[in-house]
Amino acid sequence: MTEGNFVDYVKLHIASGKGGRGSAHLHREKYIAKGGPDGGDGGRGGHVIIKANPNMWTLYHLKFKRHFRAGHGENGGSSRSTGADGEDVYIQVPLGTVIRETETQKIIKEITEPGQEYVVAEGGMGGRGNWHFKSSTNQTPRYAQPGIEGEEADITLELKILADVGLVGFPNAGKSTLLSVVTAAKPKIADYEFTTLKPNLGIVEYRDFQTFVMADIPGIIEGAAEGKGIGHRFLRHIERNSTLLFLIPADAPDITKQYEILLDELRRYNPELLDKERIIAISKSDMLDDELRSEMKKELDAKLPIPYLFISSVAQQGLQELKDKLWQMLTD
């Protein structure tokens, strides 16, 4: 999937179908002059339904189609025949999609289970035919109900990536390189800030054919929680990751300080993010000799409150140990 094809936010206009009109037909046959009312009911209007598709990773397919309208119900007929229901419209979305009311931004539903369906706009009920209204005092009612109008609404679909491990770090920390080495993903990699503008997903192959999903998410900058830089577009994807992998380069001026800044951005955006399991990977550590690594280890042991590992994506160092640790965190 190329970066331009990743769409995680779309606004849609939806309309369900109107219910069909009930029939006011009176039964007539050659030898039955007054057969009485036999008008059938109108059909239900079509629903607009959001459906989870586990094979989708983006909302790109909705980028150029923003209006969805379900079919109208057909009118009732004679002999109490009910009109056909209007055709339902299905909008397929990836797992992790949040449905909001566009005007109020109120969350309507979150789509998280494969095959999950949610009727976001109900079709109008069909009107009842005249045979429903027959009574001892009114043997031949000549009226029937009209169908009920459908619903119309503006909704926003917002994708929050569903991944097991989310990569958290400043721009140019080596997240894309790590993802490209431990998974089959091919993110854009270059030596400048904000190479990754959209999340990249990859499947990490573990021992015994087991796998887990890792997401490389655009780098944090200070002020992301206030929407600075890529801001909220980045932070909302972290909400669904069960484990956070903080990636800090070995040549950072102060590793502990960088970790605290990253943590503070998450705290200010959503304090619940701090309840997730966390681990630090010190990337580009092939630049360190044994003596420097030993000194750094002493300092980090005293300062860092969570586990950490030295890795190098380019030199393929410490990657199996990192996968072992992540798997343990995901399965404990």
Residue pairs with C-beta under 8 A, 6 or more apart in sequence:
1 57
1 58
3 188
3 196
3 197
3 198
3 200
5 58
5 60
6 57
6 58
6 60
6 198
6 199
7 58
7 59
7 60
7 62
7 63
7 159
8 58
8 59
8 158
8 159
8 161
8 198
8 199
8 233
8 237
9 59
9 156
9 157
9 158
9 159
9 233
10 59
10 62
10 63
10 66
10 156
10 157
11 66
11 102
11 154
11 155
11 156
11 157
12 62
12 66
12 67
12 68
12 91
12 154
12 155
12 156
12 157
13 66
13 67
13 68
13 152
13 153
13 154
14 48
14 67
14 68
14 69
14 89
14 91
14 120
14 121
14 152
14 153
14 154
14 155
15 48
15 68
15 69
15 70
15 121
15 150
15 151
15 152
15 153
16 45
16 46
16 47
16 48
16 70
16 121
16 122
16 123
16 124
16 150
16 151
16 152
17 44
17 45
17 46
17 47
17 69
17 70
17 71
17 72
17 73
17 86
17 87
17 123
17 124
17 150
18 45
18 72
18 73
18 86
18 123
18 124
18 147
18 148
18 149
18 150
19 42
19 43
19 44
19 45
19 72
19 73
19 123
19 124
19 125
19 126
19 127
19 147
19 148
19 149
19 150
20 41
20 42
20 43
20 44
20 45
20 72
20 73
20 74
20 75
20 76
20 83
20 84
20 86
20 126
20 127
20 147
21 42
21 75
21 76
21 126
21 127
21 144
21 145
21 146
21 147
22 39
22 40
22 41
22 42
22 75
22 76
22 126
22 127
22 128
22 129
22 130
22 132
22 144
22 145
22 146
22 147
23 39
23 40
23 41
23 42
23 75
23 76
23 77
23 78
23 129
23 130
23 144
24 37
24 39
24 129
24 130
24 141
24 142
24 143
24 144
25 37
25 38
25 39
25 40
25 77
25 78
25 129
25 130
26 34
26 35
26 36
26 37
26 38
26 39
26 130
26 140
26 142
27 35
27 36
27 37
27 38
27 78
27 79
28 35
29 35
34 140
36 131
36 134
36 139
36 140
37 129
37 130
37 131
37 133
37 134
37 140
37 141
37 142
38 78
38 79
38 80
38 129
38 131
39 76
39 77
39 78
39 80
39 129
39 130
39 131
39 144
40 76
40 77
40 78
40 79
40 80
40 81
40 82
40 83
40 129
40 131
41 76
41 82
41 83
41 126
41 127
41 128
41 129
41 132
42 73
42 74
42 75
42 76
42 82
42 83
42 126
42 127
42 128
42 129
42 145
42 147
43 73
43 74
43 75
43 76
43 82
43 83
43 84
43 85
43 86
43 126
44 73
44 85
44 86
44 123
44 124
44 125
44 126
45 70
45 71
45 72
45 73
45 85
45 86
45 123
45 124
45 125
45 126
45 147
45 148
45 150
46 70
46 71
46 72
46 73
46 85
46 86
46 87
46 88
46 89
46 123
46 150
47 70
47 88
47 89
47 119
47 121
47 122
47 123
48 68
48 70
48 88
48 89
48 91
48 119
48 120
48 121
49 88
49 89
49 90
49 91
49 117
49 118
49 119
49 120
50 90
50 91
50 93
50 97
50 99
50 109
50 111
50 117
50 118
50 120
50 157
51 90
51 91
51 92
51 93
51 115
51 116
51 117
51 118
52 92
52 93
52 94
52 95
52 97
52 111
52 112
52 113
52 114
52 115
52 116
52 117
53 92
53 93
53 94
54 94
54 95
54 114
54 115
56 92
56 93
56 94
57 94
57 201
58 94
58 159
59 93
59 94
59 97
59 157
59 159
61 92
62 91
62 93
62 157
68 89
68 91
69 89
70 86
70 87
70 88
70 89
70 121
70 123
70 150
71 86
71 87
71 88
71 89
72 86
72 147
72 150
73 83
73 84
73 85
73 86
73 123
73 124
73 126
73 147
74 83
74 84
74 85
74 86
75 83
75 147
76 82
76 83
76 126
76 127
76 129
76 144
77 83
80 129
80 131
82 126
83 126
85 123
85 126
86 123
88 123
91 120
93 111
93 157
93 159
94 159
94 162
95 111
95 112
95 113
95 114
95 162
96 111
96 112
96 159
96 160
96 161
96 162
96 240
97 110
97 111
97 157
97 158
97 159
97 160
98 107
98 109
98 110
98 111
98 157
98 158
98 159
98 160
99 107
99 108
99 109
99 110
99 111
99 118
99 120
99 155
99 156
99 157
100 106
100 107
100 108
100 155
100 156
100 157
100 158
101 108
101 153
101 154
101 155
101 156
102 154
102 155
102 156
103 154
105 156
108 118
108 120
108 155
109 118
109 120
111 118
112 162
120 153
120 155
121 150
121 151
121 152
121 153
122 150
122 151
123 150
124 147
124 148
124 149
124 150
124 151
125 147
125 148
126 147
126 148
127 144
127 145
127 146
127 147
127 148
128 144
128 145
129 144
130 141
130 142
130 143
130 144
133 141
133 143
133 144
134 140
134 141
135 141
158 236
160 236
160 237
160 239
160 240
161 199
161 201
161 215
161 217
161 237
161 240
161 241
162 213
162 240
163 201
163 213
163 214
163 215
163 240
163 241
164 212
164 213
164 214
164 241
164 242
164 243
164 326
164 330
165 204
165 212
165 213
165 214
165 215
165 241
165 242
165 243
165 244
165 245
165 326
165 330
166 214
166 215
166 217
166 237
166 238
166 241
166 243
166 244
166 245
167 175
167 178
167 179
167 214
167 215
167 216
167 217
167 245
167 247
168 217
168 220
168 238
168 244
168 245
168 246
168 247
168 262
168 266
169 175
169 219
169 220
169 246
169 247
169 248
169 262
170 219
170 220
170 221
170 248
170 258
170 262
171 193
171 194
171 195
171 218
171 219
171 221
172 191
172 192
172 193
172 195
172 219
172 249
173 219
173 247
173 248
173 249
173 283
174 247
174 249
174 283
174 284
174 313
175 196
175 216
175 217
175 219
175 247
176 187
176 188
176 189
176 195
176 196
176 200
176 216
177 189
177 283
177 313
177 314
178 216
178 247
178 281
178 283
178 311
178 313
179 185
179 187
179 200
179 202
179 214
179 216
180 186
180 187
180 189
180 202
180 313
181 313
181 314
181 316
181 319
182 202
182 204
182 214
182 313
182 319
182 322
182 323
183 202
183 203
183 204
183 205
183 214
184 202
184 203
185 200
185 201
185 202
185 203
185 216
187 195
187 196
187 200
187 216
188 195
188 196
189 195
193 219
194 218
194 219
194 229
194 230
196 216
196 217
196 218
196 219
197 218
197 230
198 218
199 215
199 216
199 217
199 218
199 237
200 215
200 216
201 213
201 214
201 215
201 216
202 213
202 214
202 215
202 216
203 211
203 212
203 213
203 214
204 211
204 212
204 213
204 214
204 323
204 326
205 211
206 212
206 323
206 327
207 327
210 327
212 326
212 327
212 330
214 245
215 237
215 241
217 234
217 237
217 238
218 230
218 233
218 234
219 230
219 234
220 234
220 235
220 262
220 265
221 228
221 229
221 230
222 228
222 261
222 265
223 229
223 231
223 265
224 230
224 231
224 232
224 234
224 235
224 265
224 269
225 231
225 235
225 265
225 266
225 268
225 269
226 268
232 269
235 265
235 266
235 269
235 270
238 244
238 266
238 273
239 270
239 272
239 273
241 276
242 276
242 277
242 330
243 276
243 277
243 278
243 279
243 326
243 329
243 330
244 266
244 273
244 276
244 277
244 278
244 279
245 278
245 279
245 280
245 281
245 326
246 259
246 262
246 278
246 279
246 280
246 281
247 280
247 281
247 283
248 255
248 258
248 259
248 280
248 281
248 282
248 283
249 282
249 283
249 284
250 282
250 283
250 284
250 285
250 287
250 288
250 296
250 310
251 284
251 287
252 258
255 280
255 282
255 296
255 300
255 304
256 300
256 303
256 304
259 280
259 304
263 274
266 273
266 274
267 273
267 274
277 329
278 306
279 306
279 307
279 308
279 309
279 325
279 326
279 329
280 304
280 306
280 307
280 308
280 309
281 308
281 309
281 310
281 311
281 318
281 322
282 296
282 300
282 308
282 309
282 310
282 311
283 311
283 312
283 313
284 312
284 314
285 293
285 310
285 311
285 312
285 317
285 318
286 312
286 314
286 315
286 317
288 296
288 310
293 310
300 308
307 325
309 318
309 321
309 322
309 325
310 317
310 318
311 317
311 318
311 319
311 321
311 322
312 318
313 319
